Amino acid sequence: MSRTKRLRSAVHEYLDEQGEANTAQIYEHINNRFRWGATMSQLGNILARDVRFKKSGFDNSRFGDGIRTRVCVWQLAAC
């Protein structure tokens, strides 16, 4: 956990402020906030493996070219 401690706490703060957000929104926030940012793999592992975060559903999006994407929506888990 020590390698991603700052990222985990930043994601926790962001979800505490927003209530819930999808993976793409969290990824954009982290990479705008920190100079070094994070990869999508790092972020996915943080969200999936930390017990403080809970998947609350999915968000289906469609881009202009008709490309559909499905991203997870996350929120803080009730401890």
SVG drawing of the C-alpha trace seen along z (x, -y; Angstrom):
<svg xmlns="http://www.w3.org/2000/svg" viewBox="-25 -19 31 25">
<polyline fill="none" stroke="black" stroke-width="0.4" points="0.0,0.0 2.9,-2.4 3.6,-2.9 0.0,-4.1 -0.8,-5.7 -1.1,-9.3 -3.2,-8.1 -5.5,-6.1 -6.0,-9.1 -6.6,-11.4 -9.2,-9.0 -10.8,-8.8 -11.0,-12.6 -12.4,-13.0 -15.2,-10.4 -15.9,-12.0 -16.5,-15.3 -18.4,-14.0 -20.4,-11.1 -19.8,-8.9 -17.9,-9.0 -17.0,-6.7 -13.5,-5.4 -12.8,-7.9 -13.8,-10.9 -11.5,-9.7 -8.7,-9.0 -9.0,-12.6 -9.0,-14.1 -6.0,-12.2 -4.0,-13.0 -4.9,-16.7 -4.1,-17.0 -0.7,-15.2 2.2,-16.0 3.2,-12.3 -0.4,-11.0 -1.4,-7.4 -2.0,-4.7 -5.5,-3.3 -4.1,0.1 -2.9,-1.5 -6.2,-3.2 -8.2,-0.1 -6.2,1.9 -6.6,-0.8 -10.4,-0.9 -10.9,2.8 -8.6,3.9 -9.1,1.2 -12.0,2.0 -12.8,-1.7 -14.2,-1.8 -17.3,-0.1 -18.6,0.4 -22.1,-1.0 -22.9,-0.2 -21.9,-0.9 -22.1,-3.9 -22.7,-3.2 -21.4,-6.0 -21.4,-6.5 -18.8,-8.5 -19.5,-10.5 -18.3,-7.6 -20.8,-5.2 -18.2,-3.6 -19.8,-2.4 -17.9,-2.1 -18.9,-0.8 -17.1,-2.1 -17.7,-1.3 -19.2,-3.8 -17.5,-4.0 -18.5,-5.3 -17.2,-5.1 -18.1,-2.0 -20.0,-2.3 -17.6,-1.1"/>
</svg>
